Amino acid sequence: MAIEMAIYKHQIREELQQEKQYLSIIIDSMGCGVIVTDINSCIEIINPVAEALTGWQKKKLLVKTY
């Protein structure tokens, strides 16, 4: 049972990562500035247009938590 749960958890994480990548591609291609935050107002995603408008740099804003 534990092995099945670990495999399932791994598959769910992989699917979530793929969805995040897909979302990032869409947001990065938009012609308007987009900033996505989490419930604590920490920036999760910022697209190139938003970087240009704010002067913020994605690599300085995003902190990996995992």
C-alpha positions in Angstrom: 0.0 0.0 0.0 2.8 2.4 0.9 4.5 1.8 -2.5 1.3 2.5 -4.4 0.7 5.7 -2.5 4.3 6.8 -3.2 3.9 6.1 -6.9 0.5 7.9 -7.0 2.0 10.9 -5.2 4.9 11.0 -7.6 2.5 10.9 -10.6 0.4 13.7 -9.2 3.5 15.9 -8.6 4.7 15.2 -12.2 1.2 16.2 -13.6 1.2 19.4 -11.4 4.7 20.3 -12.7 3.6 19.8 -16.3 0.5 22.0 -15.7 2.7 24.7 -14.2 5.0 24.7 -17.2 2.0 24.9 -19.5 0.6 27.8 -17.6 3.9 29.6 -17.6 4.2 29.3 -21.4 0.8 30.7 -21.9 1.3 33.6 -19.4 4.8 34.4 -20.9 3.3 34.7 -24.4 0.6 37.2 -23.3 0.8 40.8 -24.5 -0.2 42.2 -21.1 1.6 42.2 -17.8 0.7 39.3 -15.5 1.7 38.7 -11.9 0.4 35.7 -10.1 0.6 35.5 -6.3 -0.1 32.9 -3.7 -2.5 33.3 -0.8 0.3 35.1 1.2 0.8 37.6 -1.7 4.2 36.0 -2.6 4.8 36.2 -6.3 4.6 32.9 -8.0 4.7 33.9 -11.7 5.6 37.2 -13.5 5.7 37.4 -17.2 8.2 39.4 -19.3 5.7 42.3 -19.9 5.2 42.7 -16.2 8.9 42.6 -15.7 9.3 45.5 -18.2 6.5 47.5 -16.7 7.7 47.1 -13.1 11.4 46.9 -13.5 11.4 43.7 -11.4 13.4 40.7 -12.4 11.8 37.2 -12.3 15.0 35.5 -11.1 15.2 37.9 -8.1 11.6 37.6 -7.2 10.9 33.9 -7.3 12.1 31.8 -4.5 12.0 28.0 -4.8 10.3 26.4 -1.7 10.8 22.8 -2.6 
